[in-house]
Amino acid sequence: MSYLEYQVKYVPTGLRKLLYLNWPIIFLVVAVCGTGVLMLYSVAGGSMQPWAEPQMQRVGLGLGLMIGVGLVPIWFWRNMALLAYAVSLILLGLVELVGVERNGSQRWLDLGPMDLQPSELMKIALVMLLAAYYDWLPLNKVSRPVWIAIPLLLIAIPAALVLRQPDLGTTLLLVMGGGAVLFVAGVHWAYFASVIAAGAGLVTTVLVSRGTSWQLLKDYQFARIDTFLEPSRDPLGAGYHIMQAKIALGSGGWTGRGYMQGTQSRLNFLPEKHTDFIFTTLAEEFGFLGASTLLVLYALIIMFCIASALTNKDRFAALLTLGVAATFFLYFAVNMAMVTGLAPVVGVPLPLVSYGGSAMLVLMIGFGLVQSAHVHKPR
């Protein structure tokens, strides 16, 4: 069968592409985004401003981007992978020069109507480039050291730039997201064991560097580690965030206090209630059942992504889908671990629920790539 005959017979065109979209993922994403809008309405005291209405607009724009990206052939995104990575890297460099600083971190570019966080773009661009790299690389070379060095460098460069901002949470997501693509691409497990051992050594070095002239983390980042280990040591200072989050989580019980009845958020005891700690607001108002329902929605999105990847015979498309799914998983896993006291507070938003523009729109583009891989897979 010629390439032209294959295109005519198997590649969907026009309205047929809409039918081939992975609609369960779309419905699940809308459900999660709707939950976010409801929670933003609640934390604002029953008002669409200042968070719920802008978030609704972003959801609408994001859905349009998801479907639009999904209708574009997957080979186009394979060809754009290097350019997307290069542009994201340039934007990260611009943050160093002209970035906007907030709360001691320089992470944003002022674009007038909105602020752009290039590190969010890099999360998806890195997955795209790694998927394209392993699609190009023969399988018998995947675990050879010389061919491992290239993807490690591709991960290390943006991670180093993001760490300088400083943004430890996003740095960890970049490293773990890139590592996930290497893992599903078939890199030998011994490399990951070596990285884990090196990570343990790095953690030890970081802790030893505290108070020295070559201290590797900022003082506020060490304070977050102290708070993680013992939040009650400073309940009105460094430990305030996690203490109030735990109070909100515990007060919700099994069924919660009721919608817009959470005292921790409505009385402003809960910090960052519309961004990083919005999960605790949901848990207080809807209890364990509500929090578990959101977790189930997240899990279903991951499952549909994995199912789509496993049935896709195109290596780039499958790796890209799994990479986006892994990035999405790391988002909510790190956030939930952070607000429940299982991990240090590193400033990672709850995906599609927390208030914010860059993170939501980039995730929607990521799911658009998943849709493109699903729509244009060999059938």
C-alpha distance (Angstrom), angle and dihedral (degrees) to the residues before:
residue distance angle dihedral
M1 . . .
S2 3.81 . .
Y3 3.82 122.2 .
L4 3.83 90.2 -109.8
E5 3.81 91.9 52.4
Y6 3.81 89.8 48.4
Q7 3.82 90.6 51.9
V8 3.80 92.7 49.9
K9 3.80 95.5 45.3
Y10 3.80 104.0 37.2
V11 3.81 111.7 18.5
P12 3.83 111.7 84.5
T13 3.79 118.8 -130.3
G14 3.79 136.2 -167.1
L15 3.79 115.6 -18.5
R16 3.80 91.3 -0.7
K17 3.81 87.9 72.4
L18 3.79 90.5 61.0
L19 3.79 89.4 54.9
Y20 3.81 90.8 50.5
L21 3.81 93.9 53.1
N22 3.79 114.2 116.2
W23 3.79 93.3 -108.5
P24 3.83 96.4 179.3
I25 3.81 88.8 63.0
I26 3.80 90.4 48.8
F27 3.81 92.8 50.6
L28 3.81 91.8 46.5
V29 3.80 92.3 48.7
V30 3.82 90.3 50.0
A31 3.82 89.7 49.7
V32 3.82 91.7 52.5
C33 3.81 92.4 45.2
G34 3.80 90.0 48.7
T35 3.79 89.0 53.2
G36 3.79 88.8 53.0
V37 3.80 92.9 51.9
L38 3.82 91.0 49.2
M39 3.79 91.4 51.3
L40 3.80 92.9 47.1
Y41 3.80 88.8 51.3
S42 3.80 88.5 51.7
V43 3.81 97.8 48.0
A44 3.82 89.3 50.5
G45 3.81 88.9 59.7
G46 3.80 96.6 -103.8
S47 3.80 97.3 -42.6
M48 3.80 132.4 122.9
Q49 3.78 88.6 -141.7
P50 2.94 138.8 110.0
W51 3.81 98.0 6.4
A52 3.82 116.0 8.4
E53 3.82 99.4 58.7
P54 3.84 96.4 47.7
Q55 3.79 88.2 46.1
M56 3.81 91.1 53.6
Q57 3.78 89.7 52.7
R58 3.80 90.4 51.0
V59 3.79 90.8 49.0
G60 3.82 90.2 53.8
L61 3.80 91.8 47.7
G62 3.80 91.2 45.1
L63 3.81 93.2 52.1
G64 3.78 89.6 50.6
L65 3.81 89.9 50.6
M66 3.81 91.6 47.7
I67 3.78 94.2 53.1
G68 3.81 93.1 39.8
V69 3.80 92.8 51.8
G70 3.80 89.7 44.0
L71 3.78 92.6 57.5
V72 3.81 92.7 55.2
P73 3.84 113.6 92.4
I74 3.78 114.5 -98.5
W75 3.80 92.6 -127.0
F76 3.82 88.1 65.2
W77 3.80 91.3 58.2
R78 3.80 90.3 46.9
N79 3.80 89.0 55.9
M80 3.83 91.7 45.7
A81 3.82 95.3 51.3
L82 3.82 96.8 94.4
L83 3.80 92.5 44.4
A84 3.82 92.0 49.5
Y85 3.81 90.3 51.2
A86 3.82 92.9 46.8
V87 3.82 93.2 49.0
S88 3.80 91.5 47.7
L89 3.81 90.0 49.6
I90 3.81 91.5 50.6
L91 3.80 90.4 49.8
L92 3.81 90.0 50.8
G93 3.80 87.8 53.0
L94 3.81 90.5 50.8
V95 3.80 89.2 54.2
E96 3.81 87.0 61.9
L97 3.81 90.2 54.2
V98 3.81 107.9 33.8
G99 3.79 105.1 5.2
V100 3.80 123.7 141.9
E101 3.81 114.1 -111.7
R102 3.80 122.0 -143.1
N103 3.79 129.4 169.4
G104 3.79 91.4 -7.0
S105 3.82 95.1 -51.7
Q106 3.80 128.4 103.5
R107 3.80 104.1 -153.1
W108 3.81 109.6 127.9
L109 3.79 140.4 74.8
D110 3.80 116.5 -144.7
L111 3.82 107.5 -128.5
G112 3.80 95.6 170.7
P113 3.82 105.7 -114.4
M114 3.81 90.9 37.9
D115 3.79 143.2 11.3
L116 3.79 118.3 -118.5
Q117 3.80 123.0 -148.4
P118 3.84 104.3 -155.9
S119 3.80 92.6 -166.6
E120 3.81 88.0 69.2
L121 3.81 90.4 55.2
M122 3.78 89.9 49.2
K123 3.82 92.1 58.8
I124 3.81 91.1 65.4
A125 3.82 96.6 32.5
L126 3.81 90.1 54.7
V127 3.80 91.8 51.6
M128 3.82 90.1 48.8
L129 3.80 93.7 51.6
L130 3.80 94.9 44.8
A131 3.81 90.5 49.1
A132 3.82 90.2 49.9
Y133 3.81 90.5 47.4
Y134 3.79 94.4 53.1
D135 3.79 90.8 42.8
W136 3.82 87.4 57.8
L137 3.81 96.5 40.7
P138 3.84 116.4 85.3
L139 3.79 113.1 -115.7
N140 3.81 93.4 -119.2
K141 3.83 90.1 62.3
V142 3.81 98.8 47.3
S143 3.82 95.6 99.7
R144 3.80 99.9 34.5
P145 3.84 111.7 118.0
V146 3.80 96.3 -125.6
W147 3.80 91.1 54.8
I148 3.82 91.9 44.6
A149 3.80 91.5 57.7
I150 3.81 93.5 64.6
P151 3.84 98.3 58.5
L152 3.82 90.3 40.7
L153 3.79 88.5 56.7
L154 3.79 91.1 46.9
I155 3.80 88.5 55.1
A156 3.80 96.9 41.0
I157 3.82 98.3 53.7
P158 3.84 98.3 58.6
A159 3.81 91.1 35.8
A160 3.81 90.1 57.1
L161 3.82 91.9 48.6
V162 3.81 92.5 49.3
L163 3.80 92.3 46.8
R164 3.82 88.9 56.8
Q165 3.81 92.1 58.4
P166 3.12 80.2 55.1
D167 3.81 106.7 -114.3
L168 3.78 111.0 142.7
G169 3.81 94.6 171.9
T170 3.80 95.1 56.3
T171 3.81 90.7 42.4
L172 3.80 89.9 57.0
L173 3.81 91.2 47.4
L174 3.81 91.3 51.6
V175 3.80 93.1 49.4
M176 3.81 95.1 44.0
G177 3.82 93.5 42.3
G178 3.80 91.2 51.1
G179 3.78 90.3 45.6
A180 3.80 90.1 52.8
V181 3.82 90.9 57.0
L182 3.81 90.4 49.8
F183 3.80 89.8 50.5
V184 3.81 96.4 50.9
A185 3.82 89.6 43.2
G186 3.80 88.0 64.8
V187 3.81 104.6 -102.4
H188 3.83 109.7 164.8
W189 3.80 116.7 -94.1
A190 3.82 92.3 -124.8
Y191 3.79 90.1 73.3
F192 3.79 91.0 56.4
A193 3.79 91.4 47.8
S194 3.80 88.4 53.5
V195 3.79 91.4 49.7
I196 3.80 91.6 50.1
A197 3.80 90.2 51.1
A198 3.80 90.6 47.7
G199 3.80 89.6 48.2
A200 3.78 90.6 54.2
G201 3.79 88.7 51.3
L202 3.81 91.1 48.5
V203 3.79 92.1 51.5
T204 3.79 89.4 51.8
T205 3.81 90.6 49.1
V206 3.81 91.9 49.2
L207 3.79 91.8 51.6
V208 3.80 92.1 47.0
S209 3.83 91.0 49.8
R210 3.80 92.5 62.0
G211 3.78 111.9 120.9
T212 3.81 94.2 8.3
S213 3.79 129.8 112.6
W214 3.81 89.7 -105.2
Q215 3.82 96.8 50.1
L216 3.80 107.5 164.6
L217 3.82 99.9 -155.7
K218 3.78 133.9 45.9
D219 3.80 118.4 -102.0
Y220 3.81 91.5 -110.9
Q221 3.80 89.9 54.3
F222 3.80 91.0 53.4
A223 3.80 87.4 48.2
R224 3.80 88.2 56.8
I225 3.81 89.8 53.8
D226 3.80 90.8 50.2
T227 3.78 89.9 48.4
F228 3.78 91.2 50.5
L229 3.79 92.4 52.1
E230 3.81 95.7 43.7
P231 3.83 115.8 3.5
S232 3.80 93.2 171.9
R233 3.81 92.0 65.0
D234 3.82 89.6 80.4
P235 3.83 107.6 15.9
L236 3.81 94.2 165.6
G237 3.79 95.5 41.9
A238 3.79 130.2 28.0
G239 3.80 92.4 -3.6
Y240 3.79 95.4 49.9
H241 3.80 97.0 94.4
I242 3.77 98.3 52.5
M243 3.82 94.0 38.5
Q244 3.81 91.8 55.3
A245 3.80 91.0 43.8
K246 3.80 91.0 54.4
I247 3.81 90.6 48.3
A248 3.81 89.6 53.2
L249 3.80 92.2 47.3
G250 3.78 93.1 49.1
S251 3.80 96.3 44.0
G252 3.81 91.6 57.4
G253 3.80 93.4 67.9
W254 3.79 117.3 178.8
T255 3.80 101.0 -37.7
G256 3.81 103.6 17.6
R257 3.77 134.8 -126.0
G258 3.79 93.2 -77.1
Y259 3.78 135.7 -94.4
M260 3.82 111.5 -48.1
Q261 3.81 89.6 -0.1
G262 3.80 98.6 102.4
T263 3.78 109.5 124.6
Q264 3.81 96.4 -162.9
S265 3.80 93.4 59.8
R266 3.80 100.1 32.8
L267 3.81 92.6 50.0
N268 3.82 90.2 45.0
F269 3.79 95.6 -119.0
L270 3.79 89.9 125.9
P271 3.84 112.2 79.4
E272 3.81 122.6 -138.9
K273 3.79 87.3 6.3
H274 3.82 93.5 166.6
T275 3.82 97.3 47.0
D276 3.80 128.8 21.7
F277 3.82 97.1 8.4
I278 3.79 100.4 40.8
F279 3.82 90.4 111.6
T280 3.80 89.9 66.7
T281 3.81 89.8 53.1
L282 3.80 89.5 53.7
A283 3.81 91.4 47.1
E284 3.81 91.9 50.4
E285 3.80 94.5 49.6
F286 3.83 99.1 37.8
G287 3.78 101.3 23.6
F288 3.78 128.5 -149.0
L289 3.81 91.8 -35.0
G290 3.79 93.4 54.9
A291 3.80 93.5 45.7
S292 3.81 90.5 47.7
T293 3.81 90.9 50.1
L294 3.80 90.9 56.2
L295 3.78 89.7 48.1
V296 3.83 89.8 51.9
L297 3.82 90.3 52.3
Y298 3.79 89.6 52.1
A299 3.80 91.5 47.6
L300 3.82 92.0 50.3
I301 3.80 91.0 53.0
I302 3.80 89.5 52.8
M303 3.81 91.5 47.1
F304 3.81 94.0 51.7
C305 3.81 90.0 48.2
I306 3.81 91.5 51.2
A307 3.80 91.6 46.4
S308 3.80 90.4 51.4
A309 3.81 91.5 49.1
L310 3.81 94.2 48.2
T311 3.81 91.4 54.0
N312 3.80 94.2 46.4
K313 3.80 115.9 99.1
D314 3.81 92.6 -167.6
R315 3.83 107.1 94.8
F316 3.81 95.9 -153.4
A317 3.80 92.2 48.4
A318 3.80 93.0 48.1
L319 3.81 94.0 47.5
L320 3.80 91.2 45.7
T321 3.81 92.0 51.2
L322 3.79 92.8 48.5
G323 3.81 90.9 45.7
V324 3.80 93.0 53.1
A325 3.81 90.1 45.9
A326 3.82 90.7 51.2
T327 3.82 91.6 48.8
F328 3.80 90.5 50.0
F329 3.81 91.3 48.0
L330 3.80 91.9 50.5
Y331 3.81 90.2 51.1
F332 3.79 96.5 59.2
A333 3.81 96.1 30.8
V334 3.81 92.6 56.2
N335 3.82 92.9 43.0
M336 3.80 94.0 49.7
A337 3.79 92.2 44.9
M338 3.79 89.0 49.1
V339 3.81 98.2 51.4
T340 3.81 93.6 42.1
G341 3.80 93.2 53.1
L342 3.81 96.3 -109.6
A343 3.82 92.8 114.3
P344 3.82 136.2 22.2
V345 3.80 117.5 -86.1
V346 3.81 103.8 -97.6
G347 3.81 102.3 162.1
V348 3.82 103.0 -104.6
P349 3.84 115.9 154.2
L350 3.81 124.2 -134.2
P351 3.84 103.3 -103.2
L352 3.82 117.3 -108.4
V353 3.82 90.3 -6.9
S354 3.82 107.0 63.8
Y355 3.79 118.3 79.6
G356 3.78 112.1 -98.9
G357 3.77 143.1 104.4
S358 3.80 111.3 -142.1
A359 3.80 96.7 47.5
M360 3.81 94.5 47.4
L361 3.81 97.0 44.9
V362 3.80 93.1 45.9
L363 3.80 90.9 50.3
M364 3.80 89.6 49.6
I365 3.81 89.2 52.3
G366 3.80 87.8 49.2
F367 3.79 90.8 54.1
G368 3.80 87.3 46.4
L369 3.80 87.9 59.7
V370 3.81 88.2 50.6
Q371 3.81 88.2 52.6
S372 3.80 91.6 49.0
A373 3.80 90.2 51.7
H374 3.81 90.3 48.8
V375 3.82 96.9 44.9
H376 3.80 95.8 47.0
K377 3.79 100.5 39.0
P378 3.82 117.2 124.8
R379 3.80 108.6 -88.2
